[in-house]
C-alpha cells in the first residue's frame, strides 16, 4: 500500500537555493536577515545578498568553477551563512564538516569529497590546517582574521564580476553533507539544488510562516537540520536568523529572552534542561511560540513537561540527511496530533511500510520499515554505488532503516530502528567506525559496538572488547584510546570485556545478540 501525503502537492521553483532565499528581496532588503546572538552584530537581507554575490565573484576570480567542492569547518555565525551561499553562488558545492571533528576526521571528509579549498575560523585553525595538509589543500580561508590566511572580509572586497552560472537544479549538487545513513561509515550525501528547494517549500505547508519572525539557530549549520530548517527555510520565508556558535544553557536562555526569538529548534537533550533546570525560571521566554524538536525521538512525557513549564507549543518531526532532511512533521495548527508521533507526510511525498522479512507492502496500523519517496530525496551517495543501491531502490524509495506505523489518519509513528546507527544527543555515531578504530589497538583482538541507554535515558555507545591473550587493559584504557581519536559525541562511554564477539557464519557481528544480552540484565 502506498501512503500519500494528505496535503496537495506544492509547486517546486526551478531556482538554485541561494536564489530562493532571496525571493522578495526588494520587500525585505532592510529587514535583519542574520543576527549574531553573542555580539548582536546584524546583517540585513540587502547586505546579505550583496555579500553572497561578492563572495561568489571572489571565488570565481580565484579559479573556483561549477561543480568544485569547497569545505566549511566552523561554528554557527552570520559568516557561515554568507560562506555557504557564496559557495553556491559560484556554482560550487559545499561540504560541511562537524565542528567537533578531529583534524583526521575533517581530512577524511575533505579527501573523500575531493574538496579544493576550506573555510574555517581562527579558533579552529590548528585542526583546519592539519586537515587541509592531510587532504592536499592549500587554500584555507577564515571567517575572521588570522595571519597568513585570506579572510572573508578580504574576499568580500573583490571587485571582480559575479559569475554567470547556468544551473540544472535537478542534477547540480548544492551541498555534500556526510551521513552514516542506516549503518557504516559516513558517506557523502549528494543533495541537489532541487532537493533542498523542494524541502523548503514542502515544509512551508506545515507551518504558519506568517507567524515566524525570529528563529534561533543553535543547531549546527554543518548538520542538515541546522542548515536547512533553521537557516535556509527561515531565510526563504523572510525571518531573522539569530545564530549561536554552540549550546550553552545560560547563553541559550539569554539569547531567547533578549532577541525575542519566537521559534526555537532543538534536539531532545535541550528539552531535558528546559523541563528540569532551575535556571530556566530566571529568563523571560514568553516570546517563544513554538519549540520544535528533531534529530532524535522526543519523549511525550518530557514534551508535556516542557509545555506546562513554558506554555509554548511543542512540535516534533522526522527526517534524514538523505531527505534534505524533513519527511514528516506535526503541523503548527494540529494540536490534536500526539507529540509522541512524527506527524504527517509532507506534500509531494509518498510512503510505504514494508515487512522486514518478506518485503511485502503493509497497510494501516501494520508495522514495518518506512520507505519514503519525493523530490527532496538525495541523488545518492558520492562515489558509492553499492551503498546507494542498498538505500535507494529503482522506484526512488529511500529505505530509512526505521520501523514505523501509519494510522488511519495518516499520522506516522516511529516505533523501532532497523539500522545500527547510534543517536547520541542527536548526533550520528556509526558502530562500524568505532569498531574499526578499536581494532587498531594492538591489545584488542576483536570488538563490537552497540547503543545502550544510560541513567538519563540517552543512547550512548557501548564497546564489547576481546583483548589479546597477554593484554592487561581496563575499561578506562579503552575509553581513553577512543576519546583521543574521535569527536566528543563518538566517545565510547561503557565497556564490557568478552571472551568472544557473537558473529554469524559469514562473520557478521550479531548485534541483536549483544542487545539481547543487555536487555536481560
N, C-alpha and C positions, 0 to 999 in steps of 0.2 A: 504494500500500500504506500502510495506517495502522499505525504502530508504537505499541503501547500500553505503559504502564508495567508492569513485571513485579511491581510492588508492588500489593497490594489497595488499593482506594480507602479514604480516611480520611473520617471524618465532619467536616464543617466547622461549627463553632459559629456560631449566628446572634447573635453578640455584636460590638459595636464593639471596635476594637483595644485601647483603654485598659481595657476591662473584661477582655479576655482576659489581659492581662499581670498582672492582679491575681487570677487564678484561684488558689484555695487560699490566700487571704491570711491566714486565721487560722493556718495552719500555718507560714507564712514571715514573719509580721509582724515578728519580732525579728531576722531574718536580714539581713545587709547586702545592699542592692539595688544601690547605687551607691557607688563609692569614687573620689575624685579622686586619680589616680595621682601627681600632683605634690605636693599638700599632705597627702594622707592623710585628708581630710575624708570622713566616712562617713554615708550615709543608709540607714536600714533600710527594708524594704518597707512597714511601717506608716507611717513618716514620709513616705515617697514617695507612698503612696496619699492621705494627708491633704493633702499639698501640691498634688497634682493636683486634688483636689476643691476646694481653696481657690482655686486659680488659675482653674478653670472658673467658680467663683462670681464672682470679681473681674472677669473678662472680661464675663460676662453683665451684671454690675452697671454696667459701662462701655458697654453697648449692643451688645456683640457678639452676633450672632444666628446661628442654624443656617445653615450654608452660607457665612458670611462667610469670606474668605481672610485669613490672618494670616501675615506673613513672618517667617522666622527666619534671621538672618545672624550666625553666631557659631562659635567653635571648640567642640570637644567638652569639656563639663563636665557634672557632675550637673545643673546648672541647665538645660542643653539638654534633658535627658530630661523634667524637670518641665514645662518650657515646651511641648515637643511634645505631651505627653499632656494638659496643661492646656487647650491649644487644642482638642484633640479632645473633651475633657470638656465644653467649652462648646458643642459641636456645630459648631464651625468647622473650617476646612480649613487645614492648614499647608503653606505653600510654602517650601521650604528652599533658601537661596542658597549658592552656593560661597563659602567663606570667603576665597578668593583673589581674588574678583571686584573689579573697579574699581567706583566709585560708579555709573558709567554702565551697567555690566553688571547690577548689582543693580537699578537703577532700571528697566531694560528688563524684567526678570523681574517685578518688583512691578507694573508698569503692565500687562503682558500678563495677569497673574494677577488683576488687579483687587483687589489687597491693600488692606486698610483700616487696618492697623497693622503695626509692625515691632518685633521683639525683637532685641537685639544685646548687645554688651559694650562697656565704656568704651573699650577699646583699638581698637575698630572705629568709634567714633562719627564720626570725620571722614568716612569713606566712607558710613556708615549715614545720617547726617543729610543729606548731599548727595544720596544716592539717594532718601531719603524726600521731599525737597523737589522733586526732579525728577518723582517719581511722585504728587505731591499728597497725601502722607501727613503728618498732623500728630502722631500718637501714636507716639513712638519710646520703647520701654521698654528697660531694661538689666538684665542678669542680676545685675550687681554694683552699684556706686554711681557716679553722675555727677550733678553739679549740673544742675538744670533738667530732670531726667528721672526718671520714676517707676521704682523698682527692683522686681525680682522679690520681694524681701522685703516691700516696701510692698504689693504686690498680694496676697501670701500672708497679710497681716494682715486681709484683708477678713472681715467677719462676715456678709456677705450670704448668703442661702440658695443652696445649689448648684442649678443649673438642672435642670429635669426635661426631658430630651430624648428624643424617640422616634426611633430610628434605623431606616431601611430599609437594612440593611447592604449589600444587593446594588446599591443605587443611590446612596447617600450617599457623597460623596467624603470621604476621610480626609486624604490628602496629595496635593500637586501638585508633585512634583519636576520638574525640567526636564532633558530629554534630547534629544540630537541624532538619536535614532532611527537610521535607516540612512544618513541623509545630511542635509545642510542645516543650517539654524539650529536652536537649541534650542527645544523645544516643551514646553508643559505637559502632563505625563502624568497623566491622571485615574485615580487609584487609589482604589478604594472600600474601605470597611472590610472587606468580604467578601474582596476580593483579598488584602489584607495578612494577614488572619486565616488564609485558606486557605494561603498560602505558609508561614506559621509552623507550622501543623500538618502540612503536607506534608513539611517538612524534618525534623520530629520522627522520621519513619520512617527517615531516612537516618543518624541519629546515635545514639550511645549516650548519651542525655540524662542518664542516672543517673550518668554518669562525668564530667559537666561541672560544675565548681564555681566557677571564676573565669575570666571571659572578658576579654581585653584589647581595649579599644576605642580603637585609634589610627586606624582608618579613619574618615574624617569622617562624622558623622551627617547632614550635608546630602546625602550620596550615599546612594542606596537600599541599597547593600551595607552601609554602616555603620549606617544607620537600622534596617534590618530584620534583618540577620543578627547583627551584633554587639550591637545594643541590644534590639530588640523580641523576637527569639527567645530571647535569653539571659534576659530578664526573665520571659517567659512560662513558661520551664521552672524558674524559681526560682534561677537562677545569680546570681552577683555580677558586675556590670559595672565594670571598672576603666578610667577614662577618661584619655586623653591628648589635649591640645589640638592637637598637631602631631607629626609624626615627627622625632625626633632620635635617632640611633643609641644614644648613651650613655644617654639617658633611657629609651629603649625597653628596653634590656637591663636597666637598673636596676629598672624597674617590674616586669618579668617576674620578676626574681630576688627582689625584696623582697616583692611581693604574691603570689608563687607562682601566677601565672596558668597554668592548665592547658590552655587553648585560646586560640590566637592566630590572628587573621585578618589577612592581609596582601595586598598586591598584589605582583607578581613582582619589582620593583626591590628590595624589602626582602630577598628571598631571596638576591640577589646579595651583599648585605652580610653576611648570616648565613653564607654559604658561604665568603667570602673575607677579611673584615675581621679583623685580629688582635685587635681589642678584644673580640670575642665570647668569647675564651678567658678573659677576666678576670671573667666573671659566671657564677653558678650558674643555669643554665637547666633544671635537671633536673625541675622541676615541669611543664614543658610536655609534654603528651601528644600534642597534635595541632596542627600548623601547617597552616592552610587558606589556599590562595591562590585569588584570583578577580580579576575586573575586566579581566584580560588573560591571554593564554596563558602558562603556566609551562613552561619548557623542562625536558624529562625529565632530562637530564644535570645541570642545576642542582639540580633537586629531589633527585636522588640524592646530590649533594654535600652538601646541607643535612642530609639524613637521616643520612649517615655521620658528619657532624660533631656533630650534636645528639642523634641517637638517637630522635627523636620521629617519629610518623607524619606523612607529608606527603600532603595531600589537595588536590584541585582540583575546581572546579565551574564552571558556566556559567549565565549568565542575562543579563537586560537590565532596565533600569528598567521597561520596558513589561510585565515579567512579575513584578514585585513582590519580588525580582528573580529568584529561583532557579528554573531549569527542569531542571537536571541536576547531579548531584554523584556523587562516589565515596563510597559509604557507609563509615562508620568501620570496619566489620568486614570490608571487602572489600579485603584487601591483595593479592589476585590481579589486580585491575584496574590496568592500566598508568597511571602518573601523567600520561603524555602525553595521555591521553584526558580527557573531561569526565565520564565515568562513566555513570550510568543515569538514565533518565527518572523524574522524581518521580511519586508517586502522583497519581491523578486527572488525569493529563495524557496527551495523545496527540501524536505527531509524524508529520510527513510529510517525505520528502526528494523535492524536485521538480526536474525538469530545467529548467535556466535558459532554454533555447531553446524547448522545446515545451510546457512546463507539465505534462508527464506525471509521474504519481506513480511514483517509483522504488522498488526493493526493497533487500534486504540487500546490503551491500557496494557499492552504487552511490552515486555522488557527485552531490549537488545541493543546492539551497538548503533550509535547515532551516526548517520551519514548525511552530509549536507552538500547542496549544490546551489550555485548562484554566481552572479557576476563579480562578487568580491573574493572568490576562491583563488588561491595562488596559481601561478603558471606552472610551478613545480619547484623542486629543489635544485639548486645550482650544481651542475656537473655531477648529478647523482640520479641517473635514470632508474636505478633499482629502488631507491627509497621513494622516488616519485611514484613509480608503478605500484608500490606497496601501500601507498596512502591515497592516491588519486586514481580512480578507475576510469575505464574508457568512456563512461557516460558522464564524466565530470563530477562525480560524487566524491567528496572528501571523507575518508573513513576516520572519524575523530578519535577512536580509541576509548571513548566514554560510553557507558551504558545509560540509556535514557528510557523514559516512559512518556508518551504523549497522551493526554486525556481527551475526553470528548469535546472539550472547549478549545483544543489546540494548545493548551498550556504544557510546557515541557519541563520535566524534572530530570536532573542528572542523579542517578542512583548508585553508580559504581564506576570503577575505572578498569578498562582492559589494559591500557597502556602501563608501562612500568615506570614512567616518569614520576619523580617525586616533586611535589609542590611545597617548597618551604617558604612561607610568608609571601606567596605569590610568585616566587622565582622558580624557574625550572632547574631541576637537578637530575641529570641523566645518570642512572646507576652504572651504565657501561663505562662512562668516562671515569668515575671513581674507581671502579674495579680495575680498569687498565692502569690507572695511576698506582694503586696499591700493589699490583703485580710487579712494578718496577723496583720495589723494595727488596733487597737481597735476602732478607729474613722471612719474607712472606711467600709461601708456596702456592696458595690459592686464596681467592676472596670473592665475596658476593655482597651486594648492597641492596637493601630494600628501604622503603619508607615505613617508619613506625610513629606512633603518637607519643608525644612527651606529656609531662604532667599538666601542661596547659592546653592539651588537645591539638597542638601544632604537629604537622607531619615533618619528621626530621630523618636524615639519612643514618641508617644503622649498617655497620660493616660486620660481616661474618668473616673471620680470618682463620686460615690454616697456616701455621708457621712451619718453617723448616725444622728438621729434627733437632738441630743443635741451637735453635734460637731461644732467646730469653726476652721476649717482647711483652710490654704491658699495654693496656688499652690506651693509656696516655701517650705512649710512644707512637701508636698507630694514628691517633687523632692529631698529634703534633706534626707528623710526617705529611699528612694530607693538608692540614691548615697552612703549612708553609708554602704550599704549591698551588692553591686554588683561591678563588674569590670567597669571601666570608660565608655567603649563603650556601656554598657547596661543602662546607666542613662536615666531616663525619662527627656525629655527636654521641653515638653509642657504639660500643664494640663488644662483640662476643667471639670467643675463640672456639673453633670446632675441630674435630678430627678430620672431617671431610665436608666438602660443599656438595649438597644434593644436585645431581645432574641427570639429564635424560640419556638414553642410549647414544644419541647423536652428540652428546657433550654440552647441551644447552643447560644453563643454570635453571633449576626448578625453583623459581622464586615463590611460587604458590606453596611449596613445602615449607619454605622459610617463614612465609606469612602465617601458615597454619601453626607452625611452632610457636610463633609469637602469640597467636590467638589462644593457644592452650595454656599460656602462663597465668 
